[in-house]
């Protein structure tokens, strides 16, 4: 019996050989074996870092799909390092999933200090705002109007103005600074 199990271990392909067979194409059995070998490891990684069984199972599926797609497309340079590629993919996808979960967690409005940020409606002077807007150059005014009145992203505005999204953000930042300075000067007694 000991000889039979030793022989079975000897006959087993390495992870790198399986990855090579998948990359060559048409090896459904190799894909299944690769998934069977790595799924438990990815799940444990997901449980440790995501702390949720369902999210760990989602991670397993996402990682295996990404790895198989990369192998089929020939994007893995060294199939012998498939284990490192799988771990790196799991790490990146787990980090992305964690960021998405944190971003999706709503903040209790009672925890927000909006009184210090929100303008006092009694002090809001629309006439002064329009006067200050007139003092901006056409490009800055256009960027602000598209940003705040039309709710356009920097990429969309860049397409309209034939510039880069980074330039749009710089123009918007400078225009907001000019508006703040102008409005503060108009409020001063």
Backbone as ProteinMPNN parsed JSONL, in Angstrom:
{"seq_chain_A": "XXXXXXXXXXXXXXXXXXXXXXXXXXXXXXXXXXXXXXXXXXXXXXXXXXXXXXXXXXXXXXXXXXXXXXXXXXXXXXXXXXXXXXXXXXXXXXXXXXXXXXXXXXXXXXXXXXXXXXXXXXXXXXXXXXXXXXXXXXXXXXXXXXXXXXXXXXXXXXXXXXXXXXXXXXXXXXXXXXXXXXXXXXXXX", "coords_chain_A": {"N_chain_A": [[0.833, -1.196, 0.0], [1.955, 1.229, 0.773], [3.744, 1.586, -1.279], [2.062, 2.012, -3.452], [0.851, 4.502, -2.87], [3.119, 6.083, -2.868], [3.886, 5.872, -5.519], [1.723, 7.134, -6.725], [2.107, 9.751, -5.867], [4.499, 10.307, -7.182], [3.671, 10.194, -9.826], [2.063, 12.398, -10.054], [1.539, 15.564, -11.518], [3.517, 18.576, -11.442], [2.685, 21.878, -10.205], [3.58, 23.774, -12.003], [3.855, 22.27, -14.378], [1.18, 21.662, -14.859], [0.189, 24.272, -15.258], [1.585, 24.927, -17.58], [0.427, 23.115, -19.385], [-2.21, 24.076, -19.405], [-1.77, 26.598, -20.514], [-0.988, 25.891, -23.056], [-3.325, 25.113, -24.149], [-6.617, 23.64, -24.528], [-6.714, 21.792, -22.417], [-8.672, 20.641, -20.397], [-8.793, 18.945, -18.205], [-6.402, 19.532, -16.925], [-6.896, 22.176, -16.18], [-8.994, 21.777, -14.372], [-7.664, 20.293, -12.389], [-5.736, 22.138, -11.564], [-7.397, 24.12, -10.477], [-8.568, 22.596, -8.433], [-6.352, 22.18, -6.795], [-5.551, 24.79, -6.005], [-7.8, 26.143, -5.013], [-8.496, 25.591, -2.208], [-6.351, 26.877, -0.897], [-6.612, 29.546, -1.706], [-9.1, 30.1, -0.615], [-8.556, 29.915, 2.147], [-6.788, 32.054, 2.379], [-8.555, 34.11, 1.732], [-10.404, 33.881, 3.858], [-8.786, 34.603, 5.987], [-8.073, 37.261, 5.389], [-10.385, 38.585, 4.54], [-12.323, 37.817, 6.268], [-14.824, 36.492, 6.085], [-16.92, 33.946, 5.072], [-18.515, 33.785, 2.716], [-17.516, 35.872, 1.15], [-14.911, 34.96, 0.912], [-15.303, 32.689, -0.662], [-16.202, 33.94, -2.973], [-13.858, 35.248, -3.627], [-12.204, 33.061, -4.246], [-13.396, 32.133, -6.613], [-13.111, 34.41, -8.291], [-10.313, 34.718, -8.393], [-9.469, 32.265, -9.494], [-10.704, 32.364, -12.016], [-9.409, 34.623, -13.095], [-6.753, 33.706, -13.116], [-6.881, 31.449, -14.827], [-7.705, 32.734, -17.179], [-5.462, 34.346, -17.637], [-3.5, 32.385, -18.033], [-4.5, 31.06, -20.326], [-4.334, 33.148, -22.151], [-1.666, 33.423, -22.345], [-0.195, 35.111, -20.679], [1.364, 34.588, -18.515], [4.622, 34.501, -17.654], [6.473, 32.673, -16.485], [5.618, 29.558, -15.928], [6.342, 27.891, -13.807], [6.209, 29.418, -11.593], [3.596, 29.621, -10.825], [2.272, 29.441, -8.401], [3.03, 31.745, -7.022], [1.944, 33.666, -8.691], [-0.77, 33.127, -8.39], [-1.083, 33.709, -5.641], [-0.399, 36.449, -5.634], [-2.431, 37.463, -7.267], [-4.637, 36.797, -5.687], [-4.093, 38.396, -3.455], [-4.256, 41.003, -4.553], [-6.939, 41.069, -5.479], [-8.31, 40.605, -3.084], [-7.609, 42.851, -1.617], [-8.795, 44.798, -3.213], [-11.489, 44.026, -2.913], [-11.799, 44.476, -0.175], [-11.447, 47.264, -0.051], [-13.661, 48.082, -1.553], [-15.716, 47.201, 0.115], [-15.326, 48.767, 2.395], [-15.719, 51.267, 1.297], [-18.36, 51.061, 0.624], [-19.658, 51.039, 3.022], [-21.96, 52.789, 4.816], [-21.825, 55.966, 6.472], [-22.9, 57.013, 9.621], [-25.114, 59.696, 9.791], [-25.129, 61.228, 12.137], [-22.543, 61.066, 12.991], [-21.148, 62.722, 11.363], [-19.633, 65.891, 10.94], [-21.086, 68.258, 9.713], [-21.779, 70.842, 10.093], [-19.607, 72.548, 10.302], [-18.726, 72.598, 7.705], [-20.783, 72.983, 5.857], [-22.352, 75.685, 4.165], [-23.694, 78.585, 5.729], [-27.043, 79.203, 5.323], [-28.118, 81.748, 5.664], [-26.0, 83.38, 5.183], [-25.408, 82.969, 2.564], [-24.786, 84.346, -0.467], [-25.942, 84.759, -3.44], [-25.706, 86.589, -5.487], [-23.126, 87.655, -5.1], [-21.663, 85.372, -5.631], [-22.167, 85.0, -8.384], [-21.004, 87.342, -9.379], [-18.321, 86.891, -8.696], [-17.88, 84.631, -10.232], [-17.957, 85.762, -12.759], [-15.542, 87.015, -12.781], [-13.71, 85.052, -13.313], [-11.66, 83.379, -15.794], [-12.732, 82.278, -19.081], [-12.299, 79.54, -19.554], [-11.95, 78.456, -16.957], [-14.424, 79.082, -15.843], [-16.079, 77.566, -17.49], [-15.221, 74.953, -16.861], [-15.987, 74.816, -14.144], [-18.773, 75.146, -14.378], [-19.499, 72.903, -15.924], [-18.664, 70.951, -14.168], [-20.147, 71.316, -11.756], [-22.777, 72.203, -12.362], [-23.611, 70.626, -14.49], [-22.757, 68.202, -13.651], [-20.531, 66.667, -14.584], [-17.791, 64.432, -15.134], [-14.186, 64.649, -14.661], [-12.947, 63.439, -16.82], [-14.938, 63.49, -18.795], [-15.253, 66.254, -19.127], [-12.714, 66.874, -20.012], [-12.801, 65.699, -22.537], [-14.636, 67.384, -23.809], [-13.32, 69.849, -23.752], [-10.984, 69.283, -25.06], [-8.567, 68.483, -23.725], [-6.529, 67.201, -21.017], [-7.646, 65.007, -18.348], [-6.318, 65.46, -15.961], [-5.455, 68.102, -16.282], [-7.932, 69.36, -16.27], [-8.705, 68.932, -13.613], [-6.77, 70.463, -12.296], [-7.342, 73.044, -13.265], [-9.943, 73.308, -12.252], [-9.436, 73.2, -9.469], [-7.846, 75.508, -9.095], [-9.679, 77.46, -9.925], [-11.673, 77.172, -8.003], [-10.264, 78.002, -5.762], [-9.804, 80.677, -6.437], [-12.471, 81.577, -6.478], [-13.2, 81.196, -3.774], [-11.459, 83.012, -2.507], [-12.359, 85.414, -3.628], [-15.073, 85.462, -2.746], [-14.679, 85.479, 0.056], [-13.454, 87.955, 0.309], [-15.555, 89.644, -0.443], [-17.296, 89.207, 1.635], [-16.044, 90.243, 3.816], [-16.116, 92.729, 6.36]], "CA_chain_A": [[0.0, 0.0, 0.0], [2.847, 2.379, 0.818], [4.327, 1.741, -2.606], [1.054, 2.552, -4.352], [0.693, 5.929, -2.613], [4.349, 6.739, -3.306], [3.827, 5.932, -6.967], [0.727, 8.151, -7.078], [2.741, 11.059, -5.674], [5.495, 10.487, -8.232], [2.993, 10.387, -11.105], [1.366, 13.677, -10.038], [2.235, 16.663, -12.181], [3.759, 19.761, -10.615], [1.823, 23.016, -10.528], [4.136, 24.393, -13.203], [3.498, 21.45, -15.538], [-0.25, 21.882, -15.103], [0.054, 25.613, -15.818], [2.079, 24.858, -18.953], [-0.59, 22.411, -20.187], [-3.341, 24.993, -19.574], [-1.333, 27.656, -21.425], [-0.923, 25.334, -24.408], [-4.711, 25.074, -24.615], [-7.356, 22.398, -24.679], [-6.452, 20.845, -21.337], [-9.706, 20.858, -19.383], [-8.416, 18.182, -16.998], [-5.34, 20.289, -16.259], [-7.552, 23.317, -15.549], [-9.718, 21.27, -13.206], [-6.694, 19.918, -11.355], [-5.149, 23.378, -11.051], [-8.423, 24.722, -9.617], [-8.7, 21.749, -7.251], [-5.184, 22.379, -5.928], [-5.394, 26.139, -5.475], [-9.021, 26.653, -4.389], [-8.438, 25.64, -0.736], [-5.368, 27.876, -0.453], [-7.2, 30.873, -1.923], [-10.187, 30.236, 0.366], [-7.947, 30.227, 3.446], [-6.292, 33.429, 2.294], [-9.738, 34.974, 1.796], [-10.942, 33.871, 5.22], [-7.877, 35.35, 6.868], [-8.018, 38.694, 5.092], [-11.717, 39.168, 4.345], [-13.063, 37.423, 7.476], [-16.207, 36.162, 5.761], [-16.94, 32.745, 4.235], [-19.079, 34.073, 1.395], [-16.554, 36.713, 0.413], [-13.765, 34.098, 0.612], [-15.695, 31.867, -1.812], [-16.187, 34.836, -4.135], [-12.449, 35.469, -3.954], [-11.719, 31.846, -4.907], [-13.897, 32.131, -7.982], [-12.502, 35.518, -9.038], [-8.884, 34.444, -8.598], [-9.307, 31.153, -10.439], [-11.064, 32.855, -13.354], [-8.325, 35.506, -13.547], [-5.56, 32.895, -13.376], [-7.113, 30.66, -16.037], [-7.685, 33.652, -18.324], [-4.072, 34.748, -17.868], [-2.8, 31.235, -18.608], [-4.988, 30.846, -21.696], [-3.855, 34.25, -22.998], [-0.204, 33.385, -22.391], [0.362, 36.266, -19.966], [2.231, 34.145, -17.422], [5.939, 34.287, -18.244], [7.138, 31.491, -15.925], [4.6, 28.684, -15.333], [6.834, 27.278, -12.567], [5.876, 30.336, -10.496], [2.142, 29.785, -10.805], [1.833, 29.648, -7.017], [3.235, 33.167, -6.711], [0.973, 34.419, -9.477], [-2.073, 32.932, -7.742], [-1.071, 34.469, -4.391], [-0.444, 37.876, -5.967], [-3.775, 37.758, -7.753], [-5.52, 36.742, -4.507], [-3.804, 39.577, -2.638], [-4.8, 42.193, -5.223], [-8.405, 41.03, -5.498], [-8.787, 40.742, -1.705], [-7.45, 44.269, -1.275], [-9.852, 45.515, -3.941], [-12.773, 43.698, -2.265], [-11.824, 45.16, 1.12], [-11.669, 48.69, -0.315], [-15.047, 48.247, -1.984], [-16.587, 47.025, 1.277], [-15.169, 49.95, 3.247], [-16.324, 52.38, 0.576], [-19.806, 50.857, 0.586], [-20.218, 51.142, 4.361], [-22.434, 54.156, 5.029], [-21.488, 56.631, 7.725], [-24.073, 57.53, 10.318], [-25.117, 61.161, 9.685], [-24.84, 61.848, 13.431], [-21.095, 61.085, 13.158], [-20.565, 63.722, 10.471], [-19.664, 67.272, 11.403], [-21.345, 69.058, 8.526], [-22.023, 72.237, 10.456], [-18.402, 73.319, 10.025], [-18.441, 72.59, 6.284], [-21.923, 73.496, 5.091], [-22.504, 77.141, 4.271], [-24.855, 79.09, 6.455], [-27.962, 79.731, 4.305], [-28.326, 83.186, 5.868], [-24.836, 84.099, 4.662], [-25.236, 82.64, 1.161], [-25.064, 85.503, -1.311], [-25.872, 84.272, -4.811], [-25.225, 87.698, -6.316], [-21.665, 87.698, -4.982], [-21.143, 84.196, -6.32], [-22.185, 85.257, -9.819], [-19.989, 88.376, -9.649], [-17.012, 86.242, -8.624], [-17.773, 83.74, -11.398], [-17.655, 86.604, -13.914], [-14.133, 87.371, -12.7], [-12.885, 83.928, -13.768], [-11.53, 83.298, -17.246], [-13.767, 81.461, -19.717], [-11.985, 78.115, -19.37], [-12.226, 78.11, -15.561], [-15.876, 79.147, -15.686], [-16.644, 76.402, -18.188], [-14.914, 73.765, -16.066], [-16.846, 74.822, -12.955], [-20.165, 74.929, -14.769], [-19.66, 71.504, -16.312], [-18.456, 70.108, -12.982], [-21.147, 71.439, -10.705], [-24.134, 72.352, -12.879], [-23.912, 69.492, -15.371], [-22.295, 66.999, -12.949], [-19.661, 65.927, -15.483], [-16.512, 64.008, -14.553], [-13.018, 65.308, -15.252], [-12.697, 62.806, -18.114], [-15.931, 64.006, -19.735], [-14.92, 67.659, -19.385], [-11.497, 66.858, -20.827], [-13.216, 65.426, -23.909], [-15.299, 68.57, -24.342], [-12.35, 70.941, -23.89], [-9.796, 68.773, -25.771], [-7.409, 68.55, -22.832], [-6.437, 65.991, -20.188], [-8.424, 65.022, -17.104], [-5.468, 66.083, -14.951], [-5.517, 69.546, -16.489], [-9.261, 69.793, -15.822], [-8.684, 68.974, -12.141], [-5.946, 71.609, -11.893], [-8.116, 74.267, -13.557], [-11.055, 73.361, -11.288], [-8.882, 73.533, -8.15], [-7.448, 76.924, -9.096], [-10.884, 78.278, -10.02], [-12.323, 77.139, -6.687], [-9.458, 78.85, -4.874], [-10.109, 82.071, -6.803], [-13.833, 81.871, -6.018], [-13.171, 81.306, -2.318], [-10.799, 84.272, -2.18], [-13.265, 86.495, -4.014], [-16.231, 85.46, -1.843], [-14.214, 85.923, 1.361], [-13.217, 89.417, 0.224], [-16.861, 90.314, -0.51], [-17.954, 89.066, 2.945], [-15.301, 90.993, 4.836], [-16.799, 93.998, 6.689]], "C_chain_A": [[0.873, 1.255, 0.0], [3.46, 2.636, -0.539], [3.325, 2.387, -3.563], [0.879, 4.059, -4.133], [1.941, 6.702, -3.023], [4.341, 6.906, -4.816], [2.848, 7.013, -7.426], [1.309, 9.549, -6.915], [3.761, 11.336, -6.765], [4.834, 10.815, -9.569], [2.279, 11.733, -11.188], [2.197, 14.765, -10.701], [2.466, 17.801, -11.204], [2.796, 20.861, -11.052], [2.285, 23.681, -11.824], [3.796, 23.617, -14.461], [2.022, 21.611, -15.884], [-0.465, 23.241, -15.766], [0.512, 25.634, -17.27], [1.041, 24.191, -19.873], [-1.8, 23.311, -20.429], [-2.984, 26.07, -20.595], [-1.279, 27.166, -22.866], [-2.311, 25.159, -25.0], [-5.304, 23.681, -24.68], [-7.149, 21.379, -23.586], [-7.443, 21.074, -20.195], [-9.369, 20.13, -18.084], [-7.329, 18.928, -16.217], [-5.925, 21.508, -15.551], [-8.288, 22.89, -14.284], [-8.763, 20.934, -12.071], [-6.053, 21.157, -10.742], [-6.131, 24.064, -10.096], [-8.573, 23.919, -8.325], [-7.548, 21.976, -6.27], [-5.177, 23.757, -5.259], [-6.619, 26.674, -4.743], [-8.946, 26.668, -2.861], [-7.467, 26.704, -0.205], [-5.945, 29.288, -0.577], [-8.299, 31.127, -0.892], [-9.629, 30.603, 1.739], [-7.405, 31.649, 3.473], [-7.461, 34.409, 2.423], [-10.339, 35.031, 3.18], [-10.088, 34.713, 6.155], [-7.988, 36.857, 6.642], [-9.383, 39.354, 4.931], [-12.665, 38.839, 5.489], [-14.547, 37.128, 7.218], [-16.186, 34.997, 4.766], [-17.438, 33.04, 2.822], [-18.115, 34.897, 0.548], [-15.303, 35.918, 0.052], [-14.076, 33.213, -0.592], [-15.735, 32.712, -3.088], [-14.75, 35.095, -4.592], [-11.883, 34.265, -4.701], [-12.133, 31.865, -6.374], [-13.217, 33.206, -8.817], [-11.041, 35.238, -9.365], [-8.705, 33.34, -9.627], [-9.663, 31.57, -11.862], [-9.935, 33.724, -13.912], [-7.078, 34.71, -13.915], [-5.739, 32.089, -14.656], [-7.112, 31.544, -17.284], [-6.262, 34.079, -18.663], [-3.282, 33.604, -18.501], [-3.211, 31.014, -20.059], [-4.472, 31.908, -22.653], [-2.333, 34.288, -23.09], [0.467, 34.535, -21.679], [1.278, 35.87, -18.812], [3.58, 33.752, -18.014], [6.594, 32.987, -17.769], [6.1, 30.606, -15.238], [5.053, 28.009, -14.034], [6.51, 28.153, -11.35], [4.374, 30.598, -10.408], [1.633, 30.054, -9.4], [1.973, 31.11, -6.611], [2.232, 34.042, -7.445], [-0.409, 34.323, -8.832], [-2.139, 33.756, -6.454], [-1.154, 35.976, -4.657], [-1.811, 38.304, -6.449], [-4.763, 37.775, -6.595], [-5.326, 37.985, -3.642], [-4.439, 40.822, -3.249], [-6.324, 42.21, -5.199], [-8.994, 41.163, -4.093], [-8.691, 42.199, -1.251], [-8.537, 45.101, -1.957], [-11.215, 45.271, -3.286], [-12.898, 44.404, -0.926], [-12.097, 46.648, 0.932], [-13.109, 48.95, -0.717], [-15.999, 48.139, -0.799], [-16.523, 48.237, 2.191], [-15.859, 51.141, 2.6], [-17.842, 52.282, 0.611], [-20.454, 50.975, 1.959], [-20.667, 52.578, 4.613], [-22.028, 54.683, 6.407], [-22.77, 57.184, 8.335], [-24.036, 59.059, 10.253], [-24.811, 61.863, 11.007], [-23.333, 61.947, 13.668], [-20.414, 62.151, 12.295], [-20.696, 65.116, 11.072], [-19.847, 68.165, 10.181], [-21.569, 70.523, 8.846], [-20.811, 73.1, 10.141], [-18.104, 73.448, 8.545], [-19.554, 73.242, 5.476], [-22.041, 75.003, 5.259], [-23.773, 77.497, 5.035], [-25.796, 79.718, 5.429], [-28.192, 81.236, 4.452], [-27.184, 83.995, 5.261], [-24.619, 83.858, 3.172], [-25.695, 83.819, 0.298], [-24.851, 85.09, -2.766], [-25.346, 85.362, -5.743], [-23.712, 87.798, -6.282], [-21.031, 86.518, -5.711], [-21.094, 84.439, -7.823], [-21.161, 86.331, -10.21], [-18.593, 87.765, -9.655], [-16.801, 85.291, -9.803], [-17.414, 84.54, -12.648], [-16.173, 86.99, -13.935], [-13.193, 86.256, -13.147], [-12.741, 83.963, -15.285], [-12.527, 82.27, -17.787], [-13.538, 79.973, -19.461], [-12.331, 77.671, -17.945], [-13.73, 78.106, -15.306], [-16.548, 77.93, -16.319], [-16.42, 75.126, -17.388], [-15.813, 73.693, -14.835], [-18.307, 74.551, -13.311], [-20.408, 73.478, -15.17], [-19.52, 70.575, -15.102], [-19.649, 70.127, -12.053], [-22.586, 71.597, -11.206], [-24.552, 71.148, -13.718], [-23.461, 68.153, -14.785], [-21.469, 66.083, -13.851], [-18.364, 65.566, -14.768], [-15.37, 64.748, -15.251], [-12.721, 64.738, -16.636], [-13.668, 63.335, -19.177], [-15.628, 65.456, -20.107], [-13.68, 67.748, -20.27], [-11.838, 66.588, -22.29], [-13.852, 66.636, -24.566], [-14.275, 69.667, -24.645], [-11.065, 70.539, -24.615], [-8.527, 68.967, -24.945], [-7.367, 67.253, -22.023], [-7.286, 66.149, -18.932], [-7.622, 65.676, -15.981], [-5.49, 67.595, -15.054], [-6.859, 70.096, -16.016], [-9.283, 69.915, -14.306], [-7.87, 70.158, -11.621], [-6.708, 72.912, -12.106], [-9.249, 74.412, -12.547], [-10.559, 73.767, -9.904], [-8.511, 75.019, -8.073], [-8.661, 77.848, -9.152], [-11.613, 78.312, -8.687], [-11.566, 78.014, -5.69], [-9.738, 80.328, -5.159], [-11.504, 82.465, -6.316], [-13.873, 82.069, -4.513], [-12.569, 82.637, -1.885], [-11.717, 85.449, -2.482], [-14.461, 86.585, -3.071], [-15.856, 85.91, -0.439], [-13.996, 87.425, 1.395], [-14.544, 90.174, 0.196], [-17.594, 90.247, 0.836], [-17.306, 89.928, 4.025], [-15.991, 92.339, 5.085], [-16.004, 95.211, 6.307]], "O_chain_A": [[0.569, 2.228, -0.69], [3.676, 3.789, -0.913], [3.702, 3.217, -4.39], [0.77, 4.814, -5.099], [1.845, 7.843, -3.473], [4.739, 7.949, -5.335], [3.11, 7.722, -8.398], [1.039, 10.434, -7.727], [3.883, 12.471, -7.228], [5.359, 11.607, -10.351], [1.922, 12.169, -12.282], [3.403, 14.871, -10.475], [1.705, 17.975, -10.252], [2.18, 20.788, -12.115], [1.464, 24.098, -12.642], [3.486, 24.209, -15.495], [1.656, 21.688, -17.057], [-1.221, 23.347, -16.731], [-0.11, 26.292, -18.104], [0.808, 24.646, -20.993], [-2.359, 23.316, -21.526], [-3.804, 26.416, -21.446], [-1.501, 27.943, -23.795], [-2.46, 25.068, -26.219], [-4.602, 22.686, -24.86], [-7.389, 20.192, -23.809], [-7.089, 21.633, -19.156], [-9.63, 20.639, -16.994], [-7.347, 18.946, -14.986], [-5.502, 21.842, -14.444], [-8.214, 23.561, -13.255], [-9.032, 21.261, -10.915], [-5.85, 21.216, -9.529], [-5.736, 24.533, -9.028], [-8.693, 24.497, -7.245], [-7.751, 21.964, -5.056], [-4.836, 23.875, -4.082], [-6.486, 27.582, -3.922], [-9.305, 27.68, -2.259], [-7.733, 27.347, 0.811], [-5.791, 30.117, 0.321], [-8.417, 32.231, -0.361], [-10.157, 31.486, 2.415], [-7.547, 32.359, 4.468], [-7.368, 35.411, 3.133], [-10.743, 36.099, 3.64], [-10.602, 35.44, 7.005], [-7.995, 37.634, 7.596], [-9.52, 40.555, 5.161], [-13.689, 39.499, 5.663], [-15.409, 37.472, 8.027], [-15.51, 35.064, 3.739], [-16.841, 32.59, 1.844], [-17.933, 34.629, -0.639], [-14.694, 36.163, -0.989], [-13.216, 33.007, -1.449], [-15.343, 32.246, -4.157], [-14.467, 35.151, -5.789], [-11.159, 34.43, -5.683], [-11.313, 31.64, -7.264], [-12.79, 32.937, -9.94], [-10.587, 35.492, -10.481], [-7.882, 33.463, -10.533], [-8.99, 31.168, -12.812], [-9.552, 33.575, -15.072], [-6.421, 35.007, -14.912], [-4.834, 32.051, -15.49], [-6.581, 31.153, -18.324], [-5.896, 34.165, -19.835], [-2.482, 33.832, -19.407], [-2.359, 30.805, -20.922], [-4.203, 31.624, -23.82], [-1.775, 35.097, -23.831], [1.587, 34.908, -22.029], [1.904, 36.734, -18.196], [3.676, 32.793, -18.78], [7.206, 32.278, -18.567], [5.734, 30.864, -14.092], [4.21, 27.595, -13.238], [6.536, 27.678, -10.214], [3.942, 31.665, -9.971], [0.674, 30.804, -9.217], [1.106, 31.646, -5.921], [1.733, 35.028, -6.902], [-1.129, 35.317, -8.739], [-3.14, 34.428, -6.202], [-1.895, 36.689, -3.981], [-2.299, 39.375, -6.09], [-5.624, 38.652, -6.52], [-6.299, 38.558, -3.153], [-5.084, 41.603, -2.549], [-6.932, 43.246, -4.93], [-10.055, 41.764, -3.921], [-9.589, 42.71, -0.581], [-9.122, 45.996, -1.347], [-12.003, 46.203, -3.124], [-13.977, 44.879, -0.573], [-12.888, 47.231, 1.672], [-13.713, 49.927, -0.274], [-16.972, 48.888, -0.708], [-17.548, 48.686, 2.704], [-16.51, 51.933, 3.282], [-18.533, 53.3, 0.627], [-21.681, 51.009, 2.055], [-19.84, 53.49, 4.622], [-21.908, 53.926, 7.37], [-23.613, 57.75, 7.639], [-23.028, 59.661, 10.622], [-24.288, 62.977, 11.003], [-22.878, 62.791, 14.44], [-19.233, 62.442, 12.484], [-21.731, 65.473, 11.635], [-18.889, 68.751, 9.677], [-21.549, 71.361, 7.945], [-20.96, 74.259, 9.753], [-17.316, 74.307, 8.15], [-19.289, 73.971, 4.52], [-21.855, 75.534, 6.354], [-24.78, 76.79, 4.981], [-25.41, 80.659, 4.735], [-28.437, 81.922, 3.46], [-27.369, 85.148, 4.871], [-23.74, 84.476, 2.573], [-26.856, 84.224, 0.345], [-23.723, 85.073, -3.26], [-24.615, 85.068, -6.69], [-23.079, 88.003, -7.318], [-19.979, 86.66, -6.335], [-20.095, 84.123, -8.47], [-20.527, 86.231, -11.261], [-17.776, 88.083, -10.519], [-15.688, 85.158, -10.311], [-16.66, 84.065, -13.497], [-15.619, 87.262, -14.999], [-12.001, 86.494, -13.339], [-13.596, 84.511, -15.981], [-13.094, 81.488, -17.025], [-14.484, 79.235, -19.183], [-12.941, 76.618, -17.757], [-14.245, 77.218, -14.627], [-17.469, 77.346, -15.748], [-17.33, 74.309, -17.253], [-16.344, 72.629, -14.516], [-18.992, 73.805, -12.611], [-21.422, 72.892, -14.79], [-20.18, 69.538, -15.028], [-20.115, 69.077, -11.609], [-23.519, 71.163, -10.531], [-25.7, 70.707, -13.663], [-23.746, 67.096, -15.349], [-21.683, 64.871, -13.879], [-17.897, 66.305, -13.901], [-15.562, 65.384, -16.287], [-12.291, 65.469, -17.528], [-13.273, 63.596, -20.314], [-15.736, 65.836, -21.273], [-13.604, 68.59, -21.165], [-11.235, 67.179, -23.185], [-13.632, 66.889, -25.751], [-14.359, 70.332, -25.678], [-10.158, 71.357, -24.769], [-7.545, 69.542, -25.413], [-8.1, 66.311, -22.325], [-7.602, 67.261, -18.508], [-8.191, 66.373, -15.14], [-5.538, 68.293, -14.041], [-6.917, 71.177, -15.429], [-9.815, 70.886, -13.767], [-8.238, 70.781, -10.624], [-6.719, 73.782, -11.235], [-9.493, 75.506, -12.039], [-11.19, 74.587, -9.236], [-8.832, 75.696, -7.096], [-8.676, 78.895, -8.505], [-12.115, 79.359, -8.279], [-12.181, 78.691, -4.866], [-9.889, 81.129, -4.236], [-11.693, 83.566, -5.8], [-14.508, 83.004, -4.025], [-13.103, 83.31, -1.004], [-11.834, 86.374, -1.678], [-14.823, 87.68, -2.641], [-16.615, 86.639, 0.199], [-14.312, 88.087, 2.383], [-14.635, 91.258, 0.772], [-18.411, 91.114, 1.146], [-17.94, 90.292, 5.015], [-16.402, 93.012, 4.139], [-16.452, 96.337, 6.522]]}, "name": "protein", "num_of_chains": 1, "seq": "XXXXXXXXXXXXXXXXXXXXXXXXXXXXXXXXXXXXXXXXXXXXXXXXXXXXXXXXXXXXXXXXXXXXXXXXXXXXXXXXXXXXXXXXXXXXXXXXXXXXXXXXXXXXXXXXXXXXXXXXXXXXXXXXXXXXXXXXXXXXXXXXXXXXXXXXXXXXXXXXXXXXXXXXXXXXXXXXXXXXXXXXXXXXX"}
